[in-house]
Amino acid sequence: MLIGQIAKITGVPVKTLRLYESVGLITPETDANGDLQFQESHIHAIKLIKMARDVGFSLREIMAVLNDQSPFNDDAVDEAIDILDERLLKLSPEDDNFQQKQQTILTLKRELEAFLLPS
């Protein structure tokens, strides 16, 4: 899939996807025409990155979880889960978009915990 298609599917602007690619958060292949080619796995990763950004994770924090040797760095995932637990405790029903933030944090936490399960 091309970058425009991925932008539509994920709701992440093309410019942001190019940033994620330039800093190594996602690594799509390049075809013979020089176009980035995305796979289903990229869609999942982009959605996780978007959720993490939505609850306040910086790109640097996200990059600590993602690495080149394996899909996720276990120590960084553990740390990210701890941060999510802290952010969940700090949420207040008076916060703007409380339920949405709470649901996003819980979903992201479940997604990250799934990577820690033995294969």
C-alpha positions in Angstrom: 0.0 0.0 0.0 1.1 3.5 -0.7 1.5 6.3 1.9 -1.7 8.0 0.9 -3.7 4.8 1.4 -2.0 4.3 4.8 -2.8 7.9 5.8 -6.5 7.3 5.0 -6.6 4.0 6.9 -4.9 5.2 10.0 -6.0 8.8 10.1 -2.4 9.9 10.3 -1.3 12.7 7.9 1.2 11.8 5.2 3.6 14.4 6.6 3.5 12.7 10.0 4.0 9.3 8.4 7.1 10.6 6.6 8.4 11.9 9.9 7.9 8.5 11.5 9.7 6.9 8.6 12.6 9.4 8.7 13.2 8.8 12.5 12.9 5.0 12.1 9.6 4.4 13.9 8.3 2.6 10.8 10.4 1.1 8.1 8.5 0.5 4.9 10.2 -0.9 1.8 10.8 1.3 -1.2 9.6 0.0 -4.6 11.4 0.4 -8.0 9.7 3.9 -8.4 11.0 5.1 -5.1 7.6 4.9 -3.5 7.2 3.7 0.1 5.3 0.4 0.3 3.5 -0.3 3.5 2.3 -3.7 4.9 -0.4 -4.6 7.3 2.2 -4.7 10.1 2.9 -1.0 9.5 -0.8 -0.2 10.0 -0.8 -1.8 13.4 2.5 -0.1 14.4 1.1 3.3 13.2 -2.1 2.9 15.2 0.0 2.0 18.3 2.2 5.1 17.8 -0.9 7.2 17.3 -2.5 5.9 20.5 0.8 6.5 22.4 1.0 10.1 21.0 -2.7 10.7 22.0 -1.9 9.9 25.6 1.2 12.1 25.7 4.1 9.9 24.8 6.9 11.7 23.0 8.5 10.3 19.9 11.6 9.6 21.9 9.6 7.5 24.4 8.0 5.6 21.6 11.3 5.0 20.0 12.6 3.5 23.2 9.9 0.9 23.0 10.4 0.1 19.3 13.8 -1.1 18.1 15.5 -2.8 15.2 16.5 -6.1 16.8 12.9 -7.3 17.7 9.4 -5.8 17.3 9.6 -4.4 20.8 12.2 -3.9 23.5 10.8 -5.8 26.6 12.4 -3.5 29.2 11.1 -0.4 27.4 7.6 -2.0 27.1 7.6 -2.7 30.8 8.5 1.0 31.5 5.9 2.2 29.0 3.3 0.1 30.8 4.3 1.6 34.1 4.0 5.1 32.6 0.5 4.2 31.3 -0.5 3.0 34.8 0.7 6.3 36.3 -1.2 8.3 33.7 -4.3 6.2 34.3 -4.1 7.0 38.0 -3.6 10.7 37.3 -6.7 10.9 35.1 -9.7 12.6 36.6 -13.3 12.5 35.5 -13.1 16.3 35.3 -10.4 16.0 32.6 -11.4 16.9 29.0 -12.2 13.7 27.1 -11.7 11.6 30.3 -13.4 8.4 28.9 -11.6 8.6 25.6 -8.2 9.1 27.3 -9.0 6.3 29.7 -10.0 3.9 26.9 -7.0 4.8 24.8 -4.6 4.1 27.8 -6.2 0.8 28.5 -6.2 -0.3 24.9 -2.5 0.7 24.5 -1.6 -1.1 27.7 -3.3 -4.3 26.5 -1.5 -4.0 23.1 1.8 -3.6 24.8 1.2 -6.4 27.3 0.5 -8.7 24.4 4.1 -8.2 23.2 5.4 -9.5 26.5 3.6 -12.8 26.3 5.9 -15.7 25.5 5.6 -16.8 21.9 
